[in-house]
Amino acid sequence: MSDLNITLPSIRRVHSIIREHQQVELKLLTGDVVKGELKWIDDHCLGMHTVEGGDAHTVTIWRHAIAFIKTKA
């Protein structure tokens, strides 16, 4: 994978989601859904803070495993 191209609309949108601390639902290609707040993005992965059953977790998700990202209204 090449360097992160910050001029792409998709990358700019993810940066905006991170800056605005928006809650998201991230659907993986496996069908799993991860809910939480995106913290960072790099060439290969996204970092996300999740809370499940009162337990906080920080997860790293490979970008190629993501089907879509949906922001909460």
Distance bins in CASP14 RR format, pairs under 12 A and 6 or more apart:
PFRMAT RR
TARGET T0000
AUTHOR 0000-0000-0000
RMODE 2
METHOD distances of the structure
MODEL  1
1 42 0 0 0 0 1 0 0 0 0 0 0
1 43 1 0 1 0 0 0 0 0 0 0 0
1 44 1 0 0 1 0 0 0 0 0 0 0
1 45 0 0 0 0 0 1 0 0 0 0 0
1 62 0 0 0 0 0 1 0 0 0 0 0
1 63 1 0 0 1 0 0 0 0 0 0 0
1 64 0 0 0 0 1 0 0 0 0 0 0
2 8 0 0 0 0 0 1 0 0 0 0 0
2 43 1 0 0 1 0 0 0 0 0 0 0
2 44 0 0 0 0 0 1 0 0 0 0 0
3 11 0 0 0 0 0 1 0 0 0 0 0
3 42 0 0 0 0 1 0 0 0 0 0 0
3 43 1 0 0 1 0 0 0 0 0 0 0
3 44 0 0 0 0 0 1 0 0 0 0 0
4 10 0 0 0 0 0 1 0 0 0 0 0
4 11 1 0 0 1 0 0 0 0 0 0 0
4 12 0 0 0 0 0 1 0 0 0 0 0
4 14 0 0 0 0 1 0 0 0 0 0 0
4 15 0 0 0 0 1 0 0 0 0 0 0
4 40 0 0 0 0 0 1 0 0 0 0 0
4 41 1 0 0 1 0 0 0 0 0 0 0
4 42 1 0 0 1 0 0 0 0 0 0 0
4 43 1 0 1 0 0 0 0 0 0 0 0
4 44 0 0 0 0 1 0 0 0 0 0 0
4 45 0 0 0 0 0 1 0 0 0 0 0
4 46 0 0 0 0 0 1 0 0 0 0 0
4 63 0 0 0 0 1 0 0 0 0 0 0
5 11 1 0 0 1 0 0 0 0 0 0 0
5 12 0 0 0 0 1 0 0 0 0 0 0
5 14 0 0 0 0 0 1 0 0 0 0 0
5 15 0 0 0 0 0 1 0 0 0 0 0
5 41 0 0 0 0 0 1 0 0 0 0 0
5 43 0 0 0 0 1 0 0 0 0 0 0
6 12 1 0 0 1 0 0 0 0 0 0 0
6 13 0 0 0 0 0 1 0 0 0 0 0
6 14 0 0 0 0 1 0 0 0 0 0 0
6 15 1 0 0 1 0 0 0 0 0 0 0
6 16 0 0 0 0 0 1 0 0 0 0 0
6 41 0 0 0 0 1 0 0 0 0 0 0
6 42 0 0 0 0 0 1 0 0 0 0 0
6 43 0 0 0 0 0 1 0 0 0 0 0
7 15 0 0 0 0 0 1 0 0 0 0 0
8 14 0 0 0 0 1 0 0 0 0 0 0
8 15 0 0 0 0 0 1 0 0 0 0 0
8 41 0 0 0 0 0 1 0 0 0 0 0
9 15 0 0 0 0 0 1 0 0 0 0 0
9 16 0 0 0 0 0 1 0 0 0 0 0
10 16 0 0 0 0 0 1 0 0 0 0 0
10 17 0 0 0 0 0 1 0 0 0 0 0
10 41 0 0 0 0 0 1 0 0 0 0 0
10 46 0 0 0 0 0 1 0 0 0 0 0
10 63 0 0 0 0 0 1 0 0 0 0 0
10 66 0 0 0 0 0 1 0 0 0 0 0
10 68 0 0 0 0 0 1 0 0 0 0 0
10 69 0 0 0 0 1 0 0 0 0 0 0
11 17 0 0 0 0 0 1 0 0 0 0 0
11 18 0 0 0 0 0 1 0 0 0 0 0
11 41 1 0 0 1 0 0 0 0 0 0 0
11 42 0 0 0 0 0 1 0 0 0 0 0
11 43 0 0 0 0 0 1 0 0 0 0 0
11 46 0 0 0 0 0 1 0 0 0 0 0
11 63 0 0 0 0 0 1 0 0 0 0 0
11 69 0 0 0 0 0 1 0 0 0 0 0
12 18 0 0 0 0 0 1 0 0 0 0 0
12 19 0 0 0 0 0 1 0 0 0 0 0
12 41 0 0 0 0 0 1 0 0 0 0 0
13 19 0 0 0 0 0 1 0 0 0 0 0
13 20 0 0 0 0 0 1 0 0 0 0 0
13 22 0 0 0 0 0 1 0 0 0 0 0
13 24 0 0 0 0 0 1 0 0 0 0 0
13 38 0 0 0 0 0 1 0 0 0 0 0
13 41 0 0 0 0 0 1 0 0 0 0 0
13 68 0 0 0 0 0 1 0 0 0 0 0
13 69 0 0 0 0 1 0 0 0 0 0 0
13 70 0 0 0 0 0 1 0 0 0 0 0
13 71 0 0 0 0 1 0 0 0 0 0 0
14 20 0 0 0 0 0 1 0 0 0 0 0
14 22 0 0 0 0 0 1 0 0 0 0 0
14 24 0 0 0 0 1 0 0 0 0 0 0
14 26 0 0 0 0 0 1 0 0 0 0 0
14 38 1 0 0 1 0 0 0 0 0 0 0
14 39 0 0 0 0 0 1 0 0 0 0 0
14 40 0 0 0 0 1 0 0 0 0 0 0
14 41 1 0 1 0 0 0 0 0 0 0 0
14 42 0 0 0 0 0 1 0 0 0 0 0
14 45 0 0 0 0 0 1 0 0 0 0 0
14 46 1 0 0 1 0 0 0 0 0 0 0
14 47 0 0 0 0 0 1 0 0 0 0 0
14 48 0 0 0 0 0 1 0 0 0 0 0
14 61 0 0 0 0 0 1 0 0 0 0 0
14 63 0 0 0 0 1 0 0 0 0 0 0
14 66 0 0 0 0 0 1 0 0 0 0 0
14 68 0 0 0 0 0 1 0 0 0 0 0
14 69 1 0 0 1 0 0 0 0 0 0 0
14 71 0 0 0 0 0 1 0 0 0 0 0
15 22 0 0 0 0 0 1 0 0 0 0 0
15 38 0 0 0 0 1 0 0 0 0 0 0
15 39 0 0 0 0 0 1 0 0 0 0 0
15 40 0 0 0 0 1 0 0 0 0 0 0
15 41 1 0 0 1 0 0 0 0 0 0 0
15 42 0 0 0 0 0 1 0 0 0 0 0
15 46 0 0 0 0 0 1 0 0 0 0 0
16 22 0 0 0 0 1 0 0 0 0 0 0
16 24 0 0 0 0 0 1 0 0 0 0 0
16 38 0 0 0 0 0 1 0 0 0 0 0
16 41 0 0 0 0 0 1 0 0 0 0 0
16 69 0 0 0 0 0 1 0 0 0 0 0
16 71 0 0 0 0 1 0 0 0 0 0 0
17 23 0 0 0 0 1 0 0 0 0 0 0
17 24 1 0 0 1 0 0 0 0 0 0 0
17 25 0 0 0 0 0 1 0 0 0 0 0
17 26 0 0 0 0 0 1 0 0 0 0 0
17 36 0 0 0 0 0 1 0 0 0 0 0
17 37 0 0 0 0 1 0 0 0 0 0 0
17 38 1 0 1 0 0 0 0 0 0 0 0
17 39 0 0 0 0 0 1 0 0 0 0 0
17 40 0 0 0 0 0 1 0 0 0 0 0
17 41 0 0 0 0 1 0 0 0 0 0 0
17 46 0 0 0 0 0 1 0 0 0 0 0
17 47 0 0 0 0 0 1 0 0 0 0 0
17 48 0 0 0 0 0 1 0 0 0 0 0
17 69 1 0 0 1 0 0 0 0 0 0 0
17 70 0 0 0 0 0 1 0 0 0 0 0
17 71 1 0 0 1 0 0 0 0 0 0 0
17 72 0 0 0 0 0 1 0 0 0 0 0
18 24 0 0 0 0 1 0 0 0 0 0 0
18 36 0 0 0 0 0 1 0 0 0 0 0
18 37 0 0 0 0 1 0 0 0 0 0 0
18 38 1 0 1 0 0 0 0 0 0 0 0
18 39 1 0 0 1 0 0 0 0 0 0 0
18 40 1 0 0 1 0 0 0 0 0 0 0
18 41 1 0 0 1 0 0 0 0 0 0 0
18 42 0 0 0 0 0 1 0 0 0 0 0
18 46 0 0 0 0 1 0 0 0 0 0 0
18 47 0 0 0 0 1 0 0 0 0 0 0
18 48 0 0 0 0 0 1 0 0 0 0 0
18 49 0 0 0 0 0 1 0 0 0 0 0
18 69 0 0 0 0 0 1 0 0 0 0 0
18 71 0 0 0 0 0 1 0 0 0 0 0
19 37 0 0 0 0 0 1 0 0 0 0 0
19 38 0 0 0 0 1 0 0 0 0 0 0
19 39 0 0 0 0 0 1 0 0 0 0 0
19 40 0 0 0 0 0 1 0 0 0 0 0
19 41 0 0 0 0 0 1 0 0 0 0 0
20 37 0 0 0 0 1 0 0 0 0 0 0
20 38 0 0 0 0 1 0 0 0 0 0 0
20 71 0 0 0 0 1 0 0 0 0 0 0
20 72 0 0 0 0 0 1 0 0 0 0 0
21 36 0 0 0 0 0 1 0 0 0 0 0
21 37 1 0 1 0 0 0 0 0 0 0 0
21 38 0 0 0 0 1 0 0 0 0 0 0
21 39 0 0 0 0 1 0 0 0 0 0 0
21 49 0 0 0 0 1 0 0 0 0 0 0
21 71 0 0 0 0 0 1 0 0 0 0 0
21 72 0 0 0 0 0 1 0 0 0 0 0
22 35 0 0 0 0 0 1 0 0 0 0 0
22 36 0 0 0 0 1 0 0 0 0 0 0
22 37 1 0 0 1 0 0 0 0 0 0 0
22 38 1 0 0 1 0 0 0 0 0 0 0
22 39 0 0 0 0 0 1 0 0 0 0 0
22 48 0 0 0 0 0 1 0 0 0 0 0
22 69 0 0 0 0 1 0 0 0 0 0 0
22 70 0 0 0 0 0 1 0 0 0 0 0
22 71 1 0 1 0 0 0 0 0 0 0 0
22 72 1 0 0 1 0 0 0 0 0 0 0
22 73 0 0 0 0 1 0 0 0 0 0 0
23 34 0 0 0 0 0 1 0 0 0 0 0
23 35 1 0 0 1 0 0 0 0 0 0 0
23 36 1 0 1 0 0 0 0 0 0 0 0
23 37 1 0 1 0 0 0 0 0 0 0 0
23 38 0 0 0 0 1 0 0 0 0 0 0
23 48 0 0 0 0 0 1 0 0 0 0 0
23 49 0 0 0 0 0 1 0 0 0 0 0
23 50 0 0 0 0 0 1 0 0 0 0 0
23 51 0 0 0 0 0 1 0 0 0 0 0
23 69 0 0 0 0 0 1 0 0 0 0 0
23 70 0 0 0 0 1 0 0 0 0 0 0
23 71 1 0 0 1 0 0 0 0 0 0 0
23 72 1 0 1 0 0 0 0 0 0 0 0
23 73 0 0 0 0 1 0 0 0 0 0 0
24 33 0 0 0 0 0 1 0 0 0 0 0
24 34 0 0 0 0 1 0 0 0 0 0 0
24 35 1 0 0 1 0 0 0 0 0 0 0
24 36 1 0 0 1 0 0 0 0 0 0 0
24 37 1 0 0 1 0 0 0 0 0 0 0
24 38 1 0 1 0 0 0 0 0 0 0 0
24 39 0 0 0 0 0 1 0 0 0 0 0
24 46 0 0 0 0 1 0 0 0 0 0 0
24 47 0 0 0 0 0 1 0 0 0 0 0
24 48 1 0 0 1 0 0 0 0 0 0 0
24 49 0 0 0 0 0 1 0 0 0 0 0
24 50 0 0 0 0 0 1 0 0 0 0 0
24 61 0 0 0 0 0 1 0 0 0 0 0
24 66 0 0 0 0 0 1 0 0 0 0 0
24 68 0 0 0 0 1 0 0 0 0 0 0
24 69 1 0 1 0 0 0 0 0 0 0 0
24 70 1 0 0 1 0 0 0 0 0 0 0
24 71 1 0 1 0 0 0 0 0 0 0 0
24 72 1 0 0 1 0 0 0 0 0 0 0
24 73 0 0 0 0 0 1 0 0 0 0 0
25 31 0 0 0 0 0 1 0 0 0 0 0
25 32 0 0 0 0 0 1 0 0 0 0 0
25 33 1 0 1 0 0 0 0 0 0 0 0
25 34 1 0 0 1 0 0 0 0 0 0 0
25 35 1 0 1 0 0 0 0 0 0 0 0
25 36 1 0 0 1 0 0 0 0 0 0 0
25 37 0 0 0 0 0 1 0 0 0 0 0
25 38 0 0 0 0 0 1 0 0 0 0 0
25 48 0 0 0 0 0 1 0 0 0 0 0
25 50 0 0 0 0 0 1 0 0 0 0 0
25 66 0 0 0 0 0 1 0 0 0 0 0
25 67 0 0 0 0 0 1 0 0 0 0 0
25 68 0 0 0 0 1 0 0 0 0 0 0
25 69 1 0 0 1 0 0 0 0 0 0 0
25 70 1 0 1 0 0 0 0 0 0 0 0
25 71 0 0 0 0 1 0 0 0 0 0 0
25 72 1 0 0 1 0 0 0 0 0 0 0
25 73 0 0 0 0 0 1 0 0 0 0 0
26 32 0 0 0 0 1 0 0 0 0 0 0
26 33 1 0 0 1 0 0 0 0 0 0 0
26 34 1 0 1 0 0 0 0 0 0 0 0
26 35 1 0 0 1 0 0 0 0 0 0 0
26 36 1 0 0 1 0 0 0 0 0 0 0
26 37 0 0 0 0 0 1 0 0 0 0 0
26 38 0 0 0 0 1 0 0 0 0 0 0
26 41 0 0 0 0 0 1 0 0 0 0 0
26 45 0 0 0 0 0 1 0 0 0 0 0
26 46 1 0 0 1 0 0 0 0 0 0 0
26 47 0 0 0 0 1 0 0 0 0 0 0
26 48 1 0 0 1 0 0 0 0 0 0 0
26 49 0 0 0 0 0 1 0 0 0 0 0
26 50 0 0 0 0 1 0 0 0 0 0 0
26 59 0 0 0 0 1 0 0 0 0 0 0
26 61 1 0 0 1 0 0 0 0 0 0 0
26 62 0 0 0 0 0 1 0 0 0 0 0
26 63 0 0 0 0 0 1 0 0 0 0 0
26 65 0 0 0 0 1 0 0 0 0 0 0
26 66 1 0 0 1 0 0 0 0 0 0 0
26 67 0 0 0 0 1 0 0 0 0 0 0
26 68 1 0 0 1 0 0 0 0 0 0 0
26 69 1 0 1 0 0 0 0 0 0 0 0
26 70 1 0 0 1 0 0 0 0 0 0 0
26 71 0 0 0 0 0 1 0 0 0 0 0
26 72 0 0 0 0 0 1 0 0 0 0 0
27 33 1 0 1 0 0 0 0 0 0 0 0
27 34 0 0 0 0 1 0 0 0 0 0 0
27 35 0 0 0 0 0 1 0 0 0 0 0
27 61 0 0 0 0 0 1 0 0 0 0 0
27 65 0 0 0 0 0 1 0 0 0 0 0
27 66 1 0 0 1 0 0 0 0 0 0 0
27 67 1 0 1 0 0 0 0 0 0 0 0
27 68 1 0 1 0 0 0 0 0 0 0 0
27 69 1 0 0 1 0 0 0 0 0 0 0
27 70 1 0 0 1 0 0 0 0 0 0 0
28 34 1 0 0 1 0 0 0 0 0 0 0
28 35 0 0 0 0 0 1 0 0 0 0 0
28 46 0 0 0 0 0 1 0 0 0 0 0
28 48 0 0 0 0 0 1 0 0 0 0 0
28 59 0 0 0 0 0 1 0 0 0 0 0
28 61 1 0 0 1 0 0 0 0 0 0 0
28 62 0 0 0 0 1 0 0 0 0 0 0
28 63 0 0 0 0 0 1 0 0 0 0 0
28 64 0 0 0 0 0 1 0 0 0 0 0
28 65 1 0 1 0 0 0 0 0 0 0 0
28 66 1 0 0 1 0 0 0 0 0 0 0
28 67 1 0 0 1 0 0 0 0 0 0 0
28 68 0 0 0 0 1 0 0 0 0 0 0
28 69 0 0 0 0 0 1 0 0 0 0 0
29 61 0 0 0 0 0 1 0 0 0 0 0
29 62 0 0 0 0 1 0 0 0 0 0 0
29 63 0 0 0 0 0 1 0 0 0 0 0
29 64 0 0 0 0 1 0 0 0 0 0 0
29 65 1 0 1 0 0 0 0 0 0 0 0
29 66 1 0 0 1 0 0 0 0 0 0 0
29 67 1 0 1 0 0 0 0 0 0 0 0
29 68 0 0 0 0 1 0 0 0 0 0 0
30 61 0 0 0 0 0 1 0 0 0 0 0
30 62 0 0 0 0 0 1 0 0 0 0 0
30 64 0 0 0 0 0 1 0 0 0 0 0
30 65 1 0 0 1 0 0 0 0 0 0 0
30 66 0 0 0 0 0 1 0 0 0 0 0
30 67 0 0 0 0 1 0 0 0 0 0 0
31 65 0 0 0 0 0 1 0 0 0 0 0
31 66 0 0 0 0 0 1 0 0 0 0 0
31 67 1 0 0 1 0 0 0 0 0 0 0
31 68 0 0 0 0 0 1 0 0 0 0 0
32 50 0 0 0 0 0 1 0 0 0 0 0
32 59 0 0 0 0 0 1 0 0 0 0 0
32 61 0 0 0 0 1 0 0 0 0 0 0
32 65 0 0 0 0 1 0 0 0 0 0 0
32 66 0 0 0 0 0 1 0 0 0 0 0
32 67 0 0 0 0 1 0 0 0 0 0 0
33 48 0 0 0 0 0 1 0 0 0 0 0
33 50 0 0 0 0 0 1 0 0 0 0 0
33 52 0 0 0 0 0 1 0 0 0 0 0
33 61 0 0 0 0 0 1 0 0 0 0 0
33 66 0 0 0 0 0 1 0 0 0 0 0
33 67 0 0 0 0 1 0 0 0 0 0 0
33 68 0 0 0 0 0 1 0 0 0 0 0
33 69 0 0 0 0 0 1 0 0 0 0 0
33 70 0 0 0 0 1 0 0 0 0 0 0
34 46 0 0 0 0 1 0 0 0 0 0 0
34 47 0 0 0 0 0 1 0 0 0 0 0
34 48 1 0 0 1 0 0 0 0 0 0 0
34 49 0 0 0 0 0 1 0 0 0 0 0
34 50 1 0 0 1 0 0 0 0 0 0 0
34 51 0 0 0 0 0 1 0 0 0 0 0
34 52 0 0 0 0 1 0 0 0 0 0 0
34 57 0 0 0 0 1 0 0 0 0 0 0
34 58 0 0 0 0 0 1 0 0 0 0 0
34 59 1 0 0 1 0 0 0 0 0 0 0
34 60 0 0 0 0 0 1 0 0 0 0 0
34 61 1 0 0 1 0 0 0 0 0 0 0
34 65 0 0 0 0 0 1 0 0 0 0 0
34 66 0 0 0 0 1 0 0 0 0 0 0
34 67 0 0 0 0 0 1 0 0 0 0 0
34 68 0 0 0 0 0 1 0 0 0 0 0
34 69 0 0 0 0 1 0 0 0 0 0 0
34 70 0 0 0 0 0 1 0 0 0 0 0
35 48 0 0 0 0 1 0 0 0 0 0 0
35 49 0 0 0 0 0 1 0 0 0 0 0
35 50 1 0 0 1 0 0 0 0 0 0 0
35 51 0 0 0 0 1 0 0 0 0 0 0
35 52 0 0 0 0 1 0 0 0 0 0 0
35 53 0 0 0 0 0 1 0 0 0 0 0
35 57 0 0 0 0 0 1 0 0 0 0 0
35 59 0 0 0 0 0 1 0 0 0 0 0
35 69 0 0 0 0 0 1 0 0 0 0 0
35 70 0 0 0 0 1 0 0 0 0 0 0
35 71 0 0 0 0 0 1 0 0 0 0 0
35 72 0 0 0 0 1 0 0 0 0 0 0
36 46 0 0 0 0 0 1 0 0 0 0 0
36 47 0 0 0 0 0 1 0 0 0 0 0
36 48 1 0 1 0 0 0 0 0 0 0 0
36 49 1 0 0 1 0 0 0 0 0 0 0
36 50 1 0 1 0 0 0 0 0 0 0 0
36 51 1 0 0 1 0 0 0 0 0 0 0
36 52 0 0 0 0 1 0 0 0 0 0 0
36 56 0 0 0 0 0 1 0 0 0 0 0
36 57 0 0 0 0 1 0 0 0 0 0 0
36 58 0 0 0 0 0 1 0 0 0 0 0
36 59 0 0 0 0 1 0 0 0 0 0 0
36 61 0 0 0 0 0 1 0 0 0 0 0
36 69 0 0 0 0 0 1 0 0 0 0 0
36 70 0 0 0 0 0 1 0 0 0 0 0
36 71 0 0 0 0 0 1 0 0 0 0 0
36 72 0 0 0 0 1 0 0 0 0 0 0
37 46 0 0 0 0 0 1 0 0 0 0 0
37 47 0 0 0 0 1 0 0 0 0 0 0
37 48 1 0 0 1 0 0 0 0 0 0 0
37 49 1 0 1 0 0 0 0 0 0 0 0
37 50 0 0 0 0 1 0 0 0 0 0 0
37 51 0 0 0 0 1 0 0 0 0 0 0
37 56 0 0 0 0 0 1 0 0 0 0 0
37 57 0 0 0 0 0 1 0 0 0 0 0
37 58 0 0 0 0 0 1 0 0 0 0 0
37 59 0 0 0 0 0 1 0 0 0 0 0
37 69 0 0 0 0 0 1 0 0 0 0 0
37 71 0 0 0 0 0 1 0 0 0 0 0
37 72 0 0 0 0 0 1 0 0 0 0 0
38 45 0 0 0 0 0 1 0 0 0 0 0
38 46 1 0 1 0 0 0 0 0 0 0 0
38 47 1 0 0 1 0 0 0 0 0 0 0
38 48 1 0 1 0 0 0 0 0 0 0 0
38 49 0 0 0 0 1 0 0 0 0 0 0
38 50 0 0 0 0 0 1 0 0 0 0 0
38 58 0 0 0 0 0 1 0 0 0 0 0
38 59 0 0 0 0 0 1 0 0 0 0 0
38 60 0 0 0 0 0 1 0 0 0 0 0
38 61 0 0 0 0 1 0 0 0 0 0 0
38 63 0 0 0 0 0 1 0 0 0 0 0
38 66 0 0 0 0 0 1 0 0 0 0 0
38 69 1 0 0 1 0 0 0 0 0 0 0
38 70 0 0 0 0 0 1 0 0 0 0 0
38 71 0 0 0 0 1 0 0 0 0 0 0
39 45 0 0 0 0 0 1 0 0 0 0 0
39 46 0 0 0 0 1 0 0 0 0 0 0
39 47 1 0 1 0 0 0 0 0 0 0 0
39 48 1 0 0 1 0 0 0 0 0 0 0
39 49 1 0 1 0 0 0 0 0 0 0 0
39 50 0 0 0 0 0 1 0 0 0 0 0
39 57 0 0 0 0 0 1 0 0 0 0 0
39 58 1 0 0 1 0 0 0 0 0 0 0
39 59 0 0 0 0 1 0 0 0 0 0 0
39 60 0 0 0 0 1 0 0 0 0 0 0
39 61 0 0 0 0 0 1 0 0 0 0 0
40 46 1 0 0 1 0 0 0 0 0 0 0
40 47 1 0 1 0 0 0 0 0 0 0 0
40 48 0 0 0 0 1 0 0 0 0 0 0
40 49 0 0 0 0 0 1 0 0 0 0 0
40 58 0 0 0 0 0 1 0 0 0 0 0
40 59 0 0 0 0 0 1 0 0 0 0 0
40 60 0 0 0 0 1 0 0 0 0 0 0
40 61 0 0 0 0 0 1 0 0 0 0 0
40 63 0 0 0 0 0 1 0 0 0 0 0
41 47 1 0 0 1 0 0 0 0 0 0 0
41 48 0 0 0 0 0 1 0 0 0 0 0
41 60 0 0 0 0 0 1 0 0 0 0 0
41 61 0 0 0 0 0 1 0 0 0 0 0
41 62 0 0 0 0 0 1 0 0 0 0 0
41 63 1 0 0 1 0 0 0 0 0 0 0
41 66 0 0 0 0 0 1 0 0 0 0 0
41 69 0 0 0 0 0 1 0 0 0 0 0
42 60 0 0 0 0 1 0 0 0 0 0 0
42 61 0 0 0 0 0 1 0 0 0 0 0
42 62 0 0 0 0 0 1 0 0 0 0 0
42 63 0 0 0 0 1 0 0 0 0 0 0
43 62 0 0 0 0 0 1 0 0 0 0 0
43 63 0 0 0 0 1 0 0 0 0 0 0
43 64 0 0 0 0 0 1 0 0 0 0 0
44 60 0 0 0 0 1 0 0 0 0 0 0
44 61 0 0 0 0 1 0 0 0 0 0 0
44 62 1 0 0 1 0 0 0 0 0 0 0
44 63 1 0 0 1 0 0 0 0 0 0 0
44 64 0 0 0 0 1 0 0 0 0 0 0
44 65 0 0 0 0 0 1 0 0 0 0 0
44 66 0 0 0 0 0 1 0 0 0 0 0
45 58 0 0 0 0 0 1 0 0 0 0 0
45 59 0 0 0 0 1 0 0 0 0 0 0
45 60 1 0 1 0 0 0 0 0 0 0 0
45 61 1 0 0 1 0 0 0 0 0 0 0
45 62 1 0 1 0 0 0 0 0 0 0 0
45 63 1 0 0 1 0 0 0 0 0 0 0
45 64 0 0 0 0 1 0 0 0 0 0 0
45 65 0 0 0 0 1 0 0 0 0 0 0
45 66 0 0 0 0 1 0 0 0 0 0 0
46 58 0 0 0 0 0 1 0 0 0 0 0
46 59 0 0 0 0 1 0 0 0 0 0 0
46 60 1 0 0 1 0 0 0 0 0 0 0
46 61 1 0 1 0 0 0 0 0 0 0 0
46 62 0 0 0 0 1 0 0 0 0 0 0
46 63 1 0 0 1 0 0 0 0 0 0 0
46 64 0 0 0 0 0 1 0 0 0 0 0
46 65 0 0 0 0 1 0 0 0 0 0 0
46 66 1 0 0 1 0 0 0 0 0 0 0
46 69 0 0 0 0 1 0 0 0 0 0 0
47 57 0 0 0 0 0 1 0 0 0 0 0
47 58 1 0 0 1 0 0 0 0 0 0 0
47 59 1 0 0 1 0 0 0 0 0 0 0
47 60 1 0 1 0 0 0 0 0 0 0 0
47 61 1 0 0 1 0 0 0 0 0 0 0
47 62 0 0 0 0 0 1 0 0 0 0 0
47 63 0 0 0 0 0 1 0 0 0 0 0
47 66 0 0 0 0 0 1 0 0 0 0 0
47 69 0 0 0 0 0 1 0 0 0 0 0
48 56 0 0 0 0 0 1 0 0 0 0 0
48 57 0 0 0 0 1 0 0 0 0 0 0
48 58 1 0 0 1 0 0 0 0 0 0 0
48 59 1 0 1 0 0 0 0 0 0 0 0
48 60 1 0 0 1 0 0 0 0 0 0 0
48 61 1 0 0 1 0 0 0 0 0 0 0
48 62 0 0 0 0 0 1 0 0 0 0 0
48 63 0 0 0 0 0 1 0 0 0 0 0
48 66 0 0 0 0 0 1 0 0 0 0 0
48 69 0 0 0 0 1 0 0 0 0 0 0
49 55 0 0 0 0 0 1 0 0 0 0 0
49 56 1 0 0 1 0 0 0 0 0 0 0
49 57 1 0 0 1 0 0 0 0 0 0 0
49 58 1 0 1 0 0 0 0 0 0 0 0
49 59 0 0 0 0 1 0 0 0 0 0 0
49 60 0 0 0 0 0 1 0 0 0 0 0
49 61 0 0 0 0 0 1 0 0 0 0 0
50 56 1 0 0 1 0 0 0 0 0 0 0
50 57 1 0 1 0 0 0 0 0 0 0 0
50 58 1 0 0 1 0 0 0 0 0 0 0
50 59 1 0 1 0 0 0 0 0 0 0 0
50 60 0 0 0 0 0 1 0 0 0 0 0
50 61 0 0 0 0 0 1 0 0 0 0 0
51 57 1 0 0 1 0 0 0 0 0 0 0
51 58 0 0 0 0 0 1 0 0 0 0 0
51 59 0 0 0 0 0 1 0 0 0 0 0
52 59 0 0 0 0 0 1 0 0 0 0 0
59 65 0 0 0 0 0 1 0 0 0 0 0
61 67 0 0 0 0 0 1 0 0 0 0 0
61 69 0 0 0 0 0 1 0 0 0 0 0
63 69 0 0 0 0 0 1 0 0 0 0 0
END
